[in-house]
């Protein structure tokens, strides 16, 4: 396991102090892309799911702005309930039923808002890291019969292009000691641990399927190893009828 390239940031008293602490922050970076992040701004974020603080991060790789949605006192916390949520414009904003992203986001915020403390990292990794335009291209391929993994590969991408180095550095910036990760995806746990984050446990995060995303969720289980126990499809009454083989005479 590689060592963490950036030692823990100095502890400060409040979230607002993170901005001053990080104004000159620079480090060798996390992961193969040597990603370094720093806190740029902090503000209140009252939501329908509870009262949160929002912490905005800059990163040195692509300039994308990631945020931490904070409930309670998370700085220096151990066994912190944490959700890593990758951006999904079609799901999070438009309410698309092709995926379970919006339901996952809202359920996570509702759960975290009911706890003493919790953290959601909103990561700008649209379409499992392939971007919005390529995600729509993948949708078009899925309409021709490919599953989500096959569509990604047909476009020249890996099954999943997401990189959690930004998330690992964000957690380090908040001095989080360990997380209980809210996920069904073992790859998130594996990547975080390889980047030096201590994952002390897993909180299952299963969303019931709908008619439009069931095949997508089944693909997650079959092709990506997601730990989702999907409800059995309802059996039609005609499936219990005896098989009748017509005579060829």
C-alpha positions in Angstrom: 0.0 0.0 0.0 1.5 3.4 -1.0 2.3 5.8 1.8 0.2 9.0 2.0 2.2 11.7 0.2 0.8 14.6 2.2 1.1 14.5 6.0 -2.0 15.4 8.0 -2.9 19.1 7.7 -2.5 21.1 10.9 -5.6 21.0 13.1 -7.6 24.2 13.4 -10.6 25.2 15.6 -13.3 25.7 13.0 -14.2 24.9 9.4 -13.8 28.6 8.5 -10.2 28.4 9.7 -9.5 25.8 7.0 -9.5 28.6 4.3 -6.7 30.5 6.0 -4.8 27.3 6.8 -4.9 26.1 3.2 -4.2 29.4 1.3 -0.6 28.4 0.6 -1.1 24.6 0.7 0.9 22.6 -1.8 1.9 19.0 -1.6 3.2 16.1 -3.8 -0.4 15.0 -4.3 -2.4 11.8 -4.0 -2.6 9.0 -6.5 -1.0 8.5 -9.9 -2.0 12.0 -11.0 -0.5 13.7 -7.9 -3.8 15.4 -6.9 -3.5 18.2 -4.4 -6.6 20.0 -3.0 -7.1 23.0 -0.8 -10.1 24.5 1.0 -11.3 27.7 -0.7 -14.6 28.6 1.0 -17.0 27.5 3.7 -20.7 28.5 4.2 -24.0 27.3 5.8 -26.2 25.1 3.7 -29.8 24.7 5.0 -31.5 21.9 3.0 -34.7 20.0 3.1 -32.7 17.1 4.5 -31.2 19.0 7.4 -28.8 21.8 8.2 -25.3 21.4 6.7 -22.1 23.3 6.1 -20.6 23.3 2.7 -16.8 23.3 2.2 -15.6 24.1 -1.3 -12.3 22.6 -2.6 -9.9 23.5 -5.5 -7.8 20.8 -7.0 -4.6 21.1 -9.1 -5.5 18.5 -11.8 -8.4 19.9 -13.7 -9.8 22.9 -11.8 -13.1 21.1 -11.0 -14.7 22.3 -7.8 -15.6 19.5 -5.4 -17.5 20.1 -2.1 -17.9 18.5 1.3 -21.4 18.6 2.8 -20.8 18.5 6.5 -23.2 17.7 9.3 -22.1 18.2 12.9 -18.5 18.2 14.1 -16.5 16.1 11.6 -13.0 17.6 11.9 -10.7 15.0 13.4 -13.5 12.5 13.7 -13.1 8.7 13.7 -15.6 6.2 12.3 -17.2 9.0 10.5 -20.3 8.1 8.4 -19.3 9.2 5.0 -20.7 9.1 1.5 -18.7 9.6 -1.7 -21.2 10.8 -4.4 -20.1 11.3 -8.0 -21.9 14.1 -9.9 -24.8 13.0 -12.1 -26.6 15.9 -13.9 -29.3 13.7 -15.4 -30.1 12.0 -12.2 -29.2 14.5 -9.4 -30.8 17.5 -11.2 -33.2 16.2 -13.9 -34.5 13.2 -11.9 -33.6 10.6 -14.5 -34.9 7.2 -13.8 -32.2 5.5 -15.8 -30.0 5.5 -12.7 -30.4 5.6 -8.9 -28.1 8.6 -8.4 -30.7 11.1 -7.2 -32.2 8.6 -4.8 -28.8 7.7 -3.5 -27.9 11.4 -3.0 -31.2 12.3 -1.2 -31.2 9.1 0.9 -27.6 9.8 2.0 -28.3 13.4 2.9 -31.4 12.4 4.8 -29.5 9.7 6.8 -26.5 11.9 7.5 -28.7 14.8 8.5 -30.4 12.6 11.1 -27.0 11.5 12.7 -24.9 13.3 15.2 -22.3 13.9 12.5 -21.7 12.8 8.9 -20.0 13.8 5.7 -20.9 13.7 2.0 -18.2 14.4 -0.6 -19.8 15.6 -3.9 -17.2 14.7 -6.5 -17.3 16.2 -10.0 -16.9 12.8 -11.8 -19.9 12.9 -14.2 -20.7 9.6 -15.9 -18.3 7.5 -13.9 -15.6 9.8 -14.9 -16.2 9.9 -18.7 -18.0 13.2 -18.8 -21.6 14.3 -19.7 -21.3 14.1 -23.5 -19.8 10.6 -23.4 -22.4 9.5 -20.9 -25.1 10.5 -23.3 -23.2 8.6 -26.0 -23.2 5.6 -23.7 -27.0 5.9 -23.1 -27.5 5.7 -26.9 -25.4 2.6 -27.1 -27.4 1.1 -24.2 -30.6 1.7 -26.2 -29.1 -0.5 -28.8 -28.7 -3.4 -26.3 -25.3 -2.8 -24.6 -25.0 -2.7 -20.8 -23.3 0.2 -19.1 -19.9 -1.6 -19.0 -20.1 -2.7 -22.6 -21.0 0.9 -23.6 -18.1 2.4 -21.8 -15.7 -0.1 -23.4 -17.2 0.6 -26.8 -16.3 4.3 -26.4 -12.8 3.4 -25.4 -13.1 3.8 -21.7 -12.6 1.4 -18.8 -15.6 0.1 -16.9 -15.3 2.9 -14.4 -13.0 5.9 -14.8 -13.5 7.4 -11.4 -10.5 8.3 -9.3 -10.9 8.8 -5.5 -7.6 10.6 -4.9 -9.5 13.9 -4.6 -11.7 12.3 -2.0 -8.8 10.9 0.0 -7.1 14.4 0.1 -10.4 16.0 1.1 -10.7 13.7 4.0 -7.1 14.4 5.1 -7.8 18.1 4.8 -10.6 17.7 7.3 -8.3 15.6 9.6 -10.8 12.7 9.4 -9.2 9.8 11.2 -11.4 7.0 9.7 -14.6 6.6 7.9 -17.6 4.2 7.9 -18.3 4.3 4.2 -21.8 4.5 2.9 -21.5 2.4 -0.2 -22.3 -0.8 -2.1 -19.1 -0.5 -4.2 -16.1 -2.4 -3.0 -13.8 -0.5 -5.4 -14.4 2.7 -3.4 -13.2 1.0 -0.3 -10.2 -0.5 -2.1 -9.2 2.8 -3.7 -9.5 4.8 -0.4 -7.5 2.3 1.5 -4.8 2.3 -1.1 -4.6 6.1 -0.8 -4.1 5.9 2.9 -7.6 6.4 4.2 -8.7 4.1 7.0 -12.1 2.6 6.3 -13.4 1.2 9.6 -16.7 -0.1 8.3 -19.3 -0.1 5.5 -22.9 1.2 5.7 -25.0 -0.5 3.0 -26.7 2.0 0.7 -29.3 0.1 -1.3 -32.0 1.8 -3.3 -35.0 -0.1 -4.6 -35.0 -0.5 -8.4 -37.5 0.9 -10.8 -38.5 -0.4 -14.2 -36.0 1.8 -16.0 -32.8 1.2 -13.9 -33.2 -2.4 -12.9 -30.9 -3.7 -15.7 -28.4 -1.0 -14.8 -28.4 -2.1 -11.1 -28.2 -5.8 -12.2 -25.1 -4.9 -14.3 -23.5 -3.2 -11.3 -23.9 -6.5 -9.4 -22.9 -8.8 -12.2 -20.1 -6.8 -13.8 -18.8 -4.5 -11.1 -19.3 -6.6 -7.9 -21.6 -4.1 -6.2 -23.1 -5.5 -3.0 -26.8 -5.1 -3.8 -29.4 -7.7 -2.9 -32.0 -6.9 -5.6 -35.6 -7.9 -5.0 -36.7 -10.9 -7.1 -38.7 -10.0 -10.2 -42.4 -10.7 -9.6 -43.5 -14.0 -11.2 -46.3 -13.7 -13.6 -49.2 -16.1 -13.1 -48.9 -17.4 -16.7 -45.4 -18.6 -15.9 -47.0 -21.3 -13.7 -49.0 -22.7 -16.6 -47.8 -26.1 -18.0 -45.6 -26.0 -21.1 -47.5 -27.1 -24.2 -45.5 -28.4 -27.1 -47.5 -28.3 -30.3 -47.3 -31.4 -32.5 -45.6 -31.0 -35.9 -48.0 -33.4 -37.5 
